[in-house]
Amino acid sequence: MAEATDVVLVGGGIMSATLGVLLKELEPSWEITLIERLEDVALESSNAWNNAGTGHSALCELNYAPLGADGTIDPTRALNIAEQFHISRQFWSSLVEEGKITDNSFIHTVPHMSLVMNTDHCDYLQKRFDAFKSQKLFERMEFSTDRAKIAEWAPLVINGRKEGQPVAANYSAEGTDVDFGSLTRQMVQYLREKGVKTEFNRHVDDIKRESDGAWVLKTSDTRNPDGQLTIRTRFLFLGAGGGALTLLQKSGIPEGKGYGGFPVSGLFFRNSNPETAAQHNAKVYGQASVGAPPMSVPHLDTRNVDGKRHLMFGPYAGFRSNFLKQGSLMDLPLSIHLDNLYPMLRAGWANMPLTKYLLGELRKTKEERFASLLEYYPEANPDDWELITAGQRVQIIKKDSEKGGVLQFGTEIVAHADGSLAALLGASPGASTAVPLMIKLIHQCFPSRISSWEGRLKELVPGFGIKLNDNPQLAEEIISHNAKVLGIHYA
C-alpha cells in the first residue's frame, strides 16, 4: 500500500529545504515528505566542508565578469548573481524575523576580495573596478595596488611576497561566509515542527507515473533490505545534487532526454590553527588557470563552522566517476543512455583542454598543490594544513542544435510540461541562489496558484521581481534591514 502525500522532496540539502519552506508557507495544508539517502540532512553538497561557503554575490568572483574581446568588461552577469543572492538574503531575514529558524548563526560577515598578480591581471582588475563602481550593488567596493592597503585588508596575502611583483585587489567589506549546512538543518527542523515527514536512509529505486497523473516512488531502506516503502505524490522535486540526474532519468519525462553529467571532484587545504585563522578575515579569490573550469578559481577563505574559524584554500579539481561524494563509481557509466550518448561525446571532444587540465591536476603531488597556496599566502606553513576532499559537482551536458552537445556550468531547472515534476541539475553558484531558483521553479510548476501566493511571497521576499540595482533607495532600505536582522556588516 502506497503512502499518499501532496509533495515529495528527494534530497536533504539546501534546495529541498528551501522549496519545502516556501511551499509550507504558501500552502500550509499540503502534506510534504522529504526523502534523504543518508542518515541526516546536509551531509553532501550543503555540508560546510563540501563547499566554500561563499555567499556568491559577485563581489570577488572574477569569472562572472571576464574581459571581453573588445577590451571592455560587462557587469551584467555579475549583477544578476548579486540580485539573486540578495533575494536569498531577504528570505533568510524573513525566516529569522518570524522565528521560523532559530537564529542567524549560519551567516557571518567576511569581506570579499579579488587578488591578482602581474601587470596584465592588475590592469584587468582596474577595468573591472571601473565597470562596477557605478553600480548600486557594488558601490562600496574598493580598489588598490598599494601593498600597505592590501595588507590592512588581508595581511597574509602580502607578508613575505617578493618585492617588485605587481599586485592589485578589490575589497568589499559587506561580503559573507554562509554555513549552508547549518541553514539547511534549521529549515528542516522548522519543517518537521510543521508536520513535514522526513525519511532518512532511504534510497529511491524507481519512479513511475500512474494513469491519474500521480508519481509513485519505490524506495528501500539502506540499512534494512526488507524496509520497502512506496510513496504516491502529486508533485515531485528531485533536488539530490549530483544524484538528481540519475533520478531524472528514472522518471522518464521527455524533457529530461539528452541530458548528461560530468562529475568534478574538489580538494581543499584546511588550516584549523587558531593563531593563523585569527590573522585572516576575508574570502580572497584569484584568477583561474588557463583551461581550468570556473569552479576551480583559487581562493583563500575564512570559514566559520560550528563556532570556530578556519582557513581553506583551493579547490584543486579532480575526477571521480561518482555523482555524489558518498555515491558509486558506477554513477557516470550507468548514466550514459542512447539519448545522451551523442551530446556527451560531442561535449567531451569540445572540452579536451578541460580533460587535459583535470588529468594534470590528478597527477599533482601534495607539494605541487601547496605551491599554489604559496602564491596567495607566501608564508604558509605546510605543517598547519591538511588536504580534505570536498563535495562532488556534476556539470550539465545537454543537447545543442549546432554543436551536438555542450558542457554547461551553472544550474538548470528541468520540469515536466504539466509541472508535476521538476529536477535541479548543475552546480555553482547554486546554494547562494537557492531562493530565486526555487521561486522560479514554483512559478514554472504552479502557474495557476501564483496569483493567490503573491501576497505571502512578497512578505517573505519584499524585493522579489524588483532589480535592486535599478532602485537605489529601495535597495538601501532592504539591504540595510536584512543586514541588521542577519547580524552582518553594511556600512
C-alpha positions as CSV (number, residue, x, y, z in Angstrom):
1,M,0.0,0.0,0.0
2,A,1.5,3.3,-1.0
3,E,1.7,6.3,1.3
4,A,0.0,9.3,-0.2
5,T,1.3,12.9,0.1
6,D,1.0,16.2,-1.8
7,V,4.7,16.8,-2.2
8,V,7.8,14.7,-2.2
9,L,11.2,16.3,-1.9
10,V,14.1,14.0,-2.8
11,G,17.4,15.1,-1.3
12,G,18.1,16.6,2.1
13,G,20.1,19.7,1.0
14,I,19.6,23.4,0.8
15,M,17.4,23.2,-2.3
16,S,14.8,20.8,-0.9
17,A,14.8,22.7,2.4
18,T,14.2,26.0,0.7
19,L,11.4,24.6,-1.6
20,G,9.9,22.9,1.4
21,V,9.7,26.0,3.5
22,L,8.3,28.1,0.6
23,L,5.6,25.6,-0.2
24,K,4.7,25.2,3.5
25,E,4.3,29.0,3.8
26,L,2.3,29.2,0.6
27,E,0.1,26.1,1.2
28,P,0.2,25.2,4.9
29,S,-2.3,22.4,4.5
30,W,-0.2,20.5,2.0
31,E,1.4,17.3,3.2
32,I,5.1,17.1,2.4
33,T,7.6,14.2,2.7
34,L,11.4,14.7,2.4
35,I,13.5,11.7,1.4
36,E,17.2,11.5,2.1
37,R,19.6,8.6,1.2
38,L,21.9,9.4,4.1
39,E,21.2,9.4,7.9
40,D,20.6,13.2,8.1
41,V,20.2,16.3,6.1
42,A,23.1,18.5,4.7
43,L,25.7,15.7,4.5
44,E,26.5,16.1,0.8
45,S,27.0,19.3,-1.1
46,S,25.3,21.5,1.5
47,N,27.7,20.4,4.2
48,A,30.0,23.1,5.3
49,W,33.2,21.2,4.4
50,N,31.8,20.2,1.0
51,N,31.6,23.8,-0.4
52,A,33.4,27.1,0.0
53,G,30.6,28.8,1.9
54,T,30.8,31.9,-0.2
55,G,27.7,34.0,-0.4
56,H,28.1,34.3,-4.1
57,S,27.2,37.9,-4.6
58,A,29.8,38.5,-7.4
59,L,31.8,40.9,-5.3
60,C,35.0,38.8,-5.7
61,E,34.4,36.1,-8.4
62,L,36.2,37.3,-11.5
63,N,34.7,34.7,-13.8
64,Y,31.4,36.4,-13.6
65,A,32.8,39.4,-15.5
66,P,35.6,38.4,-17.8
67,L,37.5,40.7,-20.1
68,G,35.6,41.0,-23.5
69,A,37.2,40.6,-26.8
70,D,36.9,44.3,-27.3
71,G,38.8,45.0,-24.1
72,T,35.7,46.0,-22.1
73,I,34.0,44.4,-19.1
74,D,30.3,43.9,-18.9
75,P,28.9,43.7,-15.3
76,T,25.5,42.3,-16.4
77,R,26.1,38.7,-15.3
78,A,27.7,39.7,-12.1
79,L,24.8,42.0,-11.3
80,N,22.3,39.1,-12.0
81,I,24.2,36.9,-9.5
82,A,24.2,39.7,-6.9
83,E,20.5,40.3,-7.3
84,Q,19.8,36.6,-6.8
85,F,21.9,36.5,-3.6
86,H,20.0,39.5,-2.2
87,I,16.7,37.6,-2.8
88,S,18.1,34.7,-0.8
89,R,19.2,37.1,2.0
90,Q,15.7,38.7,2.1
91,F,14.1,35.2,2.5
92,W,16.6,34.2,5.3
93,S,16.0,37.5,7.0
94,S,12.2,36.9,7.0
95,L,12.6,33.5,8.5
96,V,14.8,34.9,11.3
97,E,12.4,37.8,11.9
98,E,9.3,35.5,12.0
99,G,11.1,33.0,14.3
100,K,10.9,30.2,11.7
101,I,14.6,29.5,12.1
102,T,16.2,29.8,15.5
103,D,19.0,32.3,14.8
104,N,21.3,34.0,12.3
105,S,24.4,32.0,13.3
106,F,24.6,30.4,9.8
107,I,25.9,33.6,8.3
108,H,28.9,35.8,9.2
109,T,30.5,38.9,7.9
110,V,33.6,38.0,6.0
111,P,34.9,40.6,3.5
112,H,35.2,39.5,-0.1
113,M,38.4,40.3,-2.1
114,S,39.8,39.8,-5.6
115,L,43.6,39.5,-5.6
116,V,45.6,39.3,-8.8
117,M,49.3,39.4,-9.6
118,N,51.3,40.7,-12.6
119,T,50.7,43.7,-14.8
120,D,48.0,42.3,-17.2
121,H,45.8,40.9,-14.4
122,C,46.2,44.2,-12.5
123,D,45.1,46.2,-15.5
124,Y,42.1,43.9,-15.8
125,L,41.1,44.3,-12.2
126,Q,41.3,48.1,-12.5
127,K,38.9,47.9,-15.6
128,R,36.6,45.6,-13.6
129,F,36.5,48.1,-10.7
130,D,35.8,50.9,-13.1
131,A,32.9,49.0,-14.7
132,F,31.5,48.0,-11.3
133,K,31.8,51.1,-9.1
134,S,28.9,53.0,-10.7
135,Q,26.5,50.1,-9.9
136,K,24.5,50.4,-6.7
137,L,25.1,46.8,-5.6
138,F,28.9,47.3,-6.0
139,E,29.2,50.9,-4.9
140,R,31.1,50.2,-1.7
141,M,33.8,48.1,-3.5
142,E,37.3,49.5,-3.0
143,F,40.4,49.0,-5.3
144,S,44.1,49.3,-4.5
145,T,47.5,48.5,-5.9
146,D,49.1,49.7,-2.7
147,R,50.7,46.8,-0.7
148,A,50.2,48.5,2.6
149,K,46.5,49.0,1.9
150,I,46.0,45.4,0.7
151,A,47.9,44.3,3.9
152,E,45.3,46.1,6.0
153,W,42.6,44.1,4.3
154,A,44.4,40.7,4.3
155,P,47.9,40.7,5.8
156,L,48.6,37.0,5.0
157,V,48.5,37.6,1.2
158,I,51.1,40.4,1.4
159,N,53.5,39.3,4.1
160,G,56.6,37.6,2.6
161,R,55.6,38.5,-1.0
162,K,58.6,39.2,-3.2
163,E,59.3,42.9,-3.9
164,G,58.6,44.2,-7.3
165,Q,55.7,41.9,-8.1
166,P,52.7,43.9,-9.2
167,V,49.6,43.2,-7.1
168,A,46.1,44.6,-7.1
169,A,42.9,43.9,-5.1
170,N,39.3,44.7,-4.8
171,Y,37.8,44.7,-1.3
172,S,34.1,44.6,-0.3
173,A,33.5,44.8,3.5
174,E,29.9,43.5,3.2
175,G,30.9,40.0,2.0
176,T,29.6,37.0,3.8
177,D,30.5,33.4,4.8
178,V,27.5,31.1,4.8
179,D,27.2,27.7,6.6
180,F,24.6,26.2,4.3
181,G,24.6,23.0,6.3
182,S,23.6,24.9,9.5
183,L,20.9,26.8,7.5
184,T,19.6,23.6,6.0
185,R,19.3,21.9,9.4
186,Q,17.4,24.9,10.8
187,M,15.0,25.0,7.9
188,V,14.3,21.2,8.0
189,Q,13.8,21.4,11.8
190,Y,11.1,24.1,11.2
191,L,9.5,21.9,8.5
192,R,9.4,18.9,10.9
193,E,7.7,21.1,13.6
194,K,5.1,21.9,10.9
195,G,4.4,18.3,10.3
196,V,6.7,17.5,7.3
197,K,7.7,13.9,7.3
198,T,11.4,13.1,6.9
199,E,12.5,9.7,5.7
200,F,16.3,9.1,6.2
201,N,18.5,6.2,5.0
202,R,16.0,5.8,2.1
203,H,17.1,5.2,-1.5
204,V,14.8,5.8,-4.5
205,D,14.8,2.7,-6.5
206,D,12.2,3.6,-9.1
207,I,9.9,6.4,-10.3
208,K,6.7,5.8,-12.3
209,R,3.8,7.8,-13.5
210,E,0.3,6.4,-12.9
211,S,-2.7,7.0,-15.2
212,D,-4.2,9.6,-13.0
213,G,-1.0,11.7,-13.2
214,A,0.4,10.8,-9.7
215,W,4.0,9.9,-9.3
216,V,4.9,6.7,-7.4
217,L,8.3,6.2,-5.8
218,K,9.5,2.8,-4.8
219,T,12.2,3.2,-2.1
220,S,14.3,0.9,0.0
221,D,15.9,1.3,3.4
222,T,19.7,1.4,3.1
223,R,20.1,-0.4,6.4
224,N,17.4,-3.0,6.1
225,P,16.7,-4.9,2.9
226,D,13.2,-5.6,4.0
227,G,12.4,-1.9,4.6
228,Q,10.5,-1.1,1.4
229,L,8.3,2.0,1.2
230,T,6.2,3.2,-1.7
231,I,5.1,6.8,-1.8
232,R,2.5,8.4,-4.1
233,T,2.5,12.1,-4.7
234,R,1.0,14.9,-6.9
235,F,4.3,16.9,-7.1
236,L,7.8,15.5,-7.1
237,F,11.0,17.6,-6.7
238,L,14.4,15.9,-7.5
239,G,16.9,18.1,-5.6
240,A,19.5,15.5,-4.8
241,G,22.6,17.4,-6.0
242,G,24.7,15.3,-8.3
243,G,22.2,12.4,-7.8
244,A,19.4,14.4,-9.5
245,L,20.4,13.4,-13.0
246,T,20.0,9.7,-12.2
247,L,16.6,10.3,-10.7
248,L,15.5,12.5,-13.6
249,Q,16.4,9.6,-16.0
250,K,14.4,7.2,-13.8
251,S,11.3,9.4,-14.2
252,G,11.4,9.1,-18.0
253,I,10.0,12.5,-18.7
254,P,10.7,13.7,-22.2
255,E,12.2,17.0,-21.0
256,G,15.0,15.0,-19.4
257,K,16.1,13.3,-22.6
258,G,19.5,14.2,-23.8
259,Y,20.9,15.4,-20.5
260,G,24.2,14.0,-19.2
261,G,26.5,14.9,-16.4
262,F,30.3,15.4,-16.0
263,P,31.4,14.9,-12.4
264,V,34.2,17.1,-11.0
265,S,35.6,16.5,-7.5
266,G,37.4,19.0,-5.4
267,L,40.1,19.0,-2.8
268,F,40.9,21.8,-0.3
269,F,43.7,22.6,2.1
270,R,42.3,23.3,5.6
271,N,44.0,25.2,8.4
272,S,42.5,25.0,11.8
273,N,45.3,26.7,13.7
274,P,43.5,29.4,15.7
275,E,46.6,31.7,15.7
276,T,46.8,31.6,11.9
277,A,43.0,31.8,11.3
278,A,42.8,34.9,13.5
279,Q,45.1,36.8,11.1
280,H,42.8,36.4,8.1
281,N,39.2,37.5,7.8
282,A,38.4,37.5,4.1
283,K,37.5,35.4,1.1
284,V,40.2,36.1,-1.4
285,Y,39.5,35.0,-5.0
286,G,42.1,35.0,-7.8
287,Q,42.2,34.2,-11.5
288,A,41.5,30.6,-12.7
289,S,44.4,28.9,-14.6
290,V,44.2,28.7,-18.3
291,G,41.9,25.7,-19.3
292,A,40.5,25.4,-15.7
293,P,36.7,25.3,-15.2
294,P,35.1,28.3,-13.5
295,M,34.6,26.3,-10.3
296,S,38.4,25.9,-10.0
297,V,39.1,29.6,-9.3
298,P,41.7,29.6,-6.5
299,H,40.6,31.2,-3.2
300,L,41.9,31.6,0.3
301,D,38.8,31.6,2.5
302,T,37.9,32.3,6.1
303,R,35.3,29.7,7.2
304,N,33.2,29.8,10.3
305,V,32.0,26.3,11.1
306,D,30.5,25.2,14.5
307,G,31.7,28.4,16.2
308,K,35.3,28.0,15.1
309,R,37.2,29.9,12.5
310,H,39.3,28.0,9.9
311,L,41.1,28.8,6.7
312,M,40.6,26.9,3.4
313,F,42.5,27.1,0.1
314,G,41.5,25.5,-3.1
315,P,39.9,24.0,-4.9
316,Y,42.1,21.5,-6.6
317,A,39.9,19.9,-9.3
318,G,39.9,16.2,-9.8
319,F,37.9,13.5,-11.4
320,R,35.9,10.6,-9.9
321,S,33.0,8.9,-11.7
322,N,30.6,9.1,-8.7
323,F,27.9,11.7,-8.8
324,L,27.8,12.1,-5.0
325,K,30.6,12.1,-2.5
326,Q,29.1,9.1,-1.0
327,G,27.9,7.7,-4.3
328,S,29.0,4.9,-6.6
329,L,31.9,4.9,-9.1
330,M,29.3,3.4,-11.5
331,D,27.2,6.6,-11.4
332,L,28.8,8.0,-14.6
333,P,28.8,4.9,-16.8
334,L,25.3,4.0,-15.7
335,S,24.0,7.5,-16.6
336,I,25.0,7.1,-20.3
337,H,22.0,6.2,-22.4
338,L,21.2,6.2,-26.1
339,D,19.6,9.7,-25.8
340,N,22.6,11.4,-24.2
341,L,25.5,9.4,-25.7
342,Y,26.0,11.7,-28.7
343,P,25.7,15.0,-26.7
344,M,28.2,13.6,-24.2
345,L,30.7,12.5,-26.9
346,R,30.5,15.9,-28.7
347,A,30.8,17.8,-25.4
348,G,33.7,15.7,-24.4
349,W,35.5,16.3,-27.7
350,A,35.0,20.0,-27.5
351,N,36.3,20.1,-23.9
352,M,39.6,18.2,-24.4
353,P,41.6,21.0,-22.8
354,L,39.4,20.6,-19.7
355,T,40.1,16.8,-19.7
356,K,43.9,17.5,-20.0
357,Y,43.7,20.0,-17.2
358,L,41.9,17.5,-14.9
359,L,44.5,14.8,-15.7
360,G,47.2,17.3,-14.8
361,E,45.5,18.1,-11.5
362,L,45.2,14.4,-10.6
363,R,48.9,13.9,-11.1
364,K,49.9,16.7,-8.8
365,T,51.7,15.8,-5.5
366,K,50.7,17.5,-2.2
367,E,53.9,19.6,-2.5
368,E,52.9,20.8,-6.0
369,R,49.4,21.7,-4.8
370,F,50.9,23.5,-1.8
371,A,53.0,25.7,-4.2
372,S,49.7,27.1,-5.5
373,L,48.8,28.1,-1.9
374,L,52.1,29.9,-1.6
375,E,51.1,32.2,-4.4
376,Y,48.3,33.6,-2.2
377,Y,49.8,33.1,1.2
378,P,53.6,33.3,0.8
379,E,54.5,32.4,4.4
380,A,52.2,29.4,4.7
381,N,53.5,26.6,6.9
382,P,52.9,23.2,5.4
383,D,52.5,21.6,8.9
384,D,49.4,23.7,9.5
385,W,47.5,22.5,6.5
386,E,45.6,19.2,5.8
387,L,44.2,18.2,2.5
388,I,40.5,17.4,2.6
389,T,38.1,16.1,0.0
390,A,35.2,18.4,-0.7
391,G,31.9,17.6,-2.4
392,Q,31.2,16.3,-5.9
393,R,29.8,18.6,-8.5
394,V,28.1,17.3,-11.6
395,Q,28.2,19.8,-14.5
396,I,25.4,19.7,-17.0
397,I,25.9,18.2,-20.5
398,K,22.9,18.9,-22.8
399,K,21.9,18.7,-26.4
400,D,22.7,21.6,-28.7
401,S,21.3,22.1,-32.2
402,E,24.6,23.5,-33.5
403,K,27.3,21.8,-31.5
404,G,25.6,18.5,-30.8
405,G,26.3,18.7,-27.1
406,V,27.7,21.3,-24.7
407,L,29.2,21.3,-21.2
408,Q,27.3,23.9,-19.2
409,F,28.4,25.4,-15.9
410,G,25.7,26.7,-13.5
411,T,22.3,25.4,-12.6
412,E,19.2,24.5,-14.6
413,I,15.6,23.5,-13.8
414,V,14.2,20.7,-15.9
415,A,10.5,20.4,-15.4
416,H,7.7,18.2,-16.9
417,A,5.3,20.2,-19.2
418,D,2.5,19.8,-16.7
419,G,4.5,21.0,-13.7
420,S,4.1,17.8,-11.7
421,L,7.8,17.0,-11.6
422,A,10.9,19.2,-11.5
423,A,14.6,18.4,-11.2
424,L,17.5,20.8,-10.4
425,L,20.8,20.0,-12.3
426,G,24.2,21.6,-12.1
427,A,26.3,23.3,-9.5
428,S,27.8,26.7,-8.5
429,P,26.5,29.3,-7.6
430,G,23.6,27.1,-6.7
431,A,23.3,27.3,-2.9
432,S,23.6,31.1,-2.8
433,T,20.8,31.4,-5.3
434,A,18.6,28.7,-3.8
435,V,15.7,31.0,-3.1
436,P,15.3,32.7,-6.5
437,L,15.8,29.2,-8.1
438,M,13.1,27.7,-6.1
439,I,10.7,30.7,-6.6
440,K,11.4,30.3,-10.3
441,L,10.5,26.6,-10.0
442,I,7.3,27.4,-8.2
443,H,6.2,29.9,-11.0
444,Q,7.1,27.2,-13.6
445,C,5.3,24.3,-11.9
446,F,2.3,26.0,-10.2
447,P,1.3,28.9,-12.6
448,S,-2.4,28.7,-11.7
449,R,-1.7,29.3,-8.0
450,I,0.8,32.2,-8.3
451,S,-1.8,34.9,-8.1
452,S,-3.1,33.6,-4.7
453,W,0.5,33.1,-3.5
454,E,1.9,36.5,-4.5
455,G,1.0,38.3,-1.2
456,R,2.8,35.8,1.0
457,L,5.8,35.7,-1.4
458,K,6.1,39.5,-1.1
459,E,6.1,39.2,2.7
460,L,8.9,36.7,2.6
461,V,10.9,38.4,-0.2
462,P,9.8,42.1,-0.3
463,G,12.1,42.9,-3.3
464,F,11.2,39.9,-5.4
465,G,10.6,41.0,-9.1
466,I,12.4,44.3,-8.5
467,K,16.0,44.9,-9.6
468,L,17.6,46.5,-6.5
469,N,20.5,47.8,-8.6
470,D,17.9,50.0,-10.5
471,N,16.1,51.2,-7.4
472,P,18.8,52.7,-5.1
473,Q,16.6,53.9,-2.3
474,L,14.7,50.6,-2.1
475,A,18.0,48.7,-2.2
476,E,19.3,50.7,0.7
477,E,16.3,50.1,2.8
478,I,16.1,46.3,2.1
479,I,19.8,45.6,2.3
480,S,20.4,47.5,5.5
481,H,17.4,46.0,7.1
482,N,18.4,42.4,6.2
483,A,21.9,43.1,7.4
484,K,20.6,44.2,10.8
485,V,18.4,41.1,11.1
486,L,21.1,38.7,10.0
487,G,23.8,40.4,12.1
488,I,26.1,41.2,9.2
489,H,28.0,44.3,8.1
490,Y,26.5,47.0,5.9
491,A,28.1,50.5,6.3
